[in-house]
Amino acid sequence: MQKQPFIVGSLVALSLALSACAAPQTQTQTQSAPQRVVETVVVTVEVPVTTTPAPAAPAAAATPVPAAGAAGFGETLKAIQARGKLVCGVNGQLPGFSFIDPQGNWSGFDADFCRVLAAAIFGDATKVEFRPLTTQERFTALQSGEVDVLIRNTTWTLVRDTDLGLNFTAVTFYDGQGIMVRNDSGITKLEDLKGATICVQKGTTTELNLADALSTAGVEYTPATFEDINQTYGAYAQGRCDAVTSDKSQLSSVAKGVLPDPDNHVIMDLTLSKEPLGPVVRHGDDQWLDIVRWSIFATFFAEEKAITSANVDDVKANTTNPEIKRFLGVEGELGQKLGLSNDWAYKLIKQVGNYAEIYDRNLGPNTKTYIARGQNSLYTNGGLLYSPPFR
Ligand SMILES: N[C@@H](CCC(=O)N[C@@H](CS)C(=O)NCC(=O)O)C(=O)O
C-alpha cells in the first residue's frame, strides 16, 4: 500500500515510577523459655442480675453535616438554576453517543444523560445547552466553568481524577480499546500489525494504551497521530493507515454512522484496555458531584425495579415498596438532601427513561449504531451496572 506522508506524532514514553510495595515484614517473636505456672488463683465475683433490662444507650448517630460545608458547595446548582439551563460538554460527532444532525437536533446516549440531569434539576429535560468539545478542549472547558459537566466518551483514570482537578461521577458505559481494520487486510491478531501504520488521536488514553499493548506484544508499528476525529478517521478511510484504534464504542459508531462503506471494516476480536466512560465534574462542589452521580444511579435503579417512563406514574400511585416510594418522592426527602425536589428521580425517569430505555434508544438492536449490552448490563444479568441503595 502506498502511504502518504503525514504527521507522525512522537509518543512520549511516560515512565511511571511505581513505588514497589515492600514485602510485609515477617514478625519474628523471640521465644523465651517457657514459664512454669506456680500458682492458680480462683477469683469469685458476684454479679448482680436484674430482670429489667437497662435502657439501651442511644446509638451514636452520625451527625448530618450542614449542607454548605465547604466553599464551592452548592455553587454549581445555583448557577445552573440562575441561568435556567444546564451546559453539557459533549462530543457531537459520534452517532449513538452524541450527535447533532443538520436540523440541529441532538441525539445519543451521552446527550440523553445530559437530559437526565436537566430533568432532575428543572423537571424539564429540554433545558440543556449542548456544547460540542474536541478531545483537546474537553478538560479545560470543564475546569474553566465553560461547561457544568462533561459527558463525552471520557475515560476515568487516576491522573485525570487527581492532576486535572476533576471528579468522575460514575461509569455510564464500560468500554475497552479496540482496533479496526479493513476486511481484506488479512489482519486478525495483534502480531499481524507488525510494520503497520496505525491511526490514533492525540490527547487520548488510546494513544498510550496502544504503545503499551504493542510494545508488550513486541509488535513494531508506526503511530500516526491526529488532532481530531475527522483527521483520524479521514486518514484511515483514505487508506493512509492500515488500522485505526479507539474505544470500541467509538469505532463502532464511526464504522456504522460515518464511514461510507461500513461493511468493509471489522473491529478485531481483541480488547487492549479498560475504558470506563462517564460524566465528569470539577473538584470543589460535592453537592453537584452527588446530583450527577445519583441521577445516573437513578437510571440503573429504575431498570433494576422495572420502572420505565411508560409505567412510572402507575408505580408512583400504587407501589407499596418503601424503597421505591422514597425513590419516587412519595415518601421521605431524598431529593431535598441533594438540593432538588423530592420527586427528582420520578421526573428524570418519566422524561428520559431508565438505563435500558436510554441504551436501547441509542445503541439498541433497532438502531443503526447497535452495540450489544455486554458489560453494560445490570449486575443481575451478568453485567457491571449496580446502583447503591436509595435510602
Ligand atoms: N475514551 C478516550 C478516548 C476519547 C476520545 O476523545 N476519542 C477521540 C477519538 S474518536 C474523540 O472523541 N475525538 C473527537 C474529537 O476530538 O473531536 C479518552 O477519554 O481519552
Ligand as a Chemical Component Dictionary entry (heavy atoms), coordinates in Angstrom:
data_LIG
# 
_chem_comp.id                   LIG 
_chem_comp.type                 NON-POLYMER 
_chem_comp.pdbx_formal_charge   0 
_chem_comp.three_letter_code    LIG 
# 
loop_
_chem_comp_atom.comp_id 
_chem_comp_atom.atom_id 
_chem_comp_atom.alt_atom_id 
_chem_comp_atom.type_symbol 
_chem_comp_atom.charge 
_chem_comp_atom.model_Cartn_x 
_chem_comp_atom.model_Cartn_y 
_chem_comp_atom.model_Cartn_z 
_chem_comp_atom.pdbx_ordinal 
LIG N1  N1  N 0 -12.065 7.488  25.971 1  
LIG C1  C1  C 0 -10.805 8.002  25.492 2  
LIG C2  C2  C 0 -10.886 8.496  24.048 3  
LIG C3  C3  C 0 -11.835 9.637  23.912 4  
LIG C4  C4  C 0 -11.662 10.477 22.657 5  
LIG O1  O1  O 0 -11.501 11.702 22.782 6  
LIG N2  N2  N 0 -11.702 9.889  21.486 7  
LIG C5  C5  C 0 -11.490 10.617 20.248 8  
LIG C6  C6  C 0 -11.364 9.637  19.114 9  
LIG S1  S1  S 0 -12.847 9.140  18.324 10 
LIG C7  C7  C 0 -12.588 11.617 20.014 11 
LIG O2  O2  O 0 -13.651 11.529 20.576 12 
LIG N3  N3  N 0 -12.318 12.622 19.216 13 
LIG C8  C8  C 0 -13.236 13.642 18.866 14 
LIG C9  C9  C 0 -12.651 14.992 18.673 15 
LIG O3  O3  O 0 -11.514 15.263 19.104 16 
LIG O4  O4  O 0 -13.345 15.836 18.124 17 
LIG C10 C10 C 0 -10.331 9.137  26.367 18 
LIG O5  O5  O 0 -11.071 9.573  27.250 19 
LIG O6  O6  O 0 -9.209  9.590  26.175 20 
# 
loop_
_chem_comp_bond.comp_id 
_chem_comp_bond.atom_id_1 
_chem_comp_bond.atom_id_2 
_chem_comp_bond.value_order 
_chem_comp_bond.pdbx_ordinal 
LIG N1  C1  SING 1  
LIG C1  C2  SING 2  
LIG C1  C10 SING 3  
LIG C2  C3  SING 4  
LIG C3  C4  SING 5  
LIG C4  O1  DOUB 6  
LIG C4  N2  SING 7  
LIG N2  C5  SING 8  
LIG C5  C6  SING 9  
LIG C5  C7  SING 10 
LIG C6  S1  SING 11 
LIG C7  O2  DOUB 12 
LIG C7  N3  SING 13 
LIG N3  C8  SING 14 
LIG C8  C9  SING 15 
LIG C9  O3  DOUB 16 
LIG C9  O4  SING 17 
LIG C10 O5  DOUB 18 
LIG C10 O6  SING 19 
# 
